[in-house]
């Protein structure tokens, strides 16, 4: 059994997937634009691997967006997750 993905990687992967879907791109199309294999993009979107800075830049370019937009979505996703966790803890008590 493997190690569970890091929450930050999962949030980043969700943000990239959301932007890709909003752009109407398939995994293969974005991977080609970013100069990477579709399998690598799938791993990033699933939060299974940590994308390096260069890869993130290429993905943002392929999405025709900025890294700021990618990270903004990541922070929003993480903030929602924290709110849900806090709500769950309140119910446990």
Number of C-alpha atoms within 10 A of each C-alpha: 3 4 6 9 13 12 12 15 20 23 22 26 25 20 22 26 21 15 19 21 14 10 14 12 15 13 19 15 15 26 21 15 16 20 13 15 13 17 12 15 24 17 16 22 24 18 21 17 17 18 19 8 10 9 16 19 17 18 26 22 15 20 24 13 14 15 17 10 14 22 15 14 19 21 16 13 17 17 12 12 14 12 11 12 11 11 11 11 10 9 7 6 5
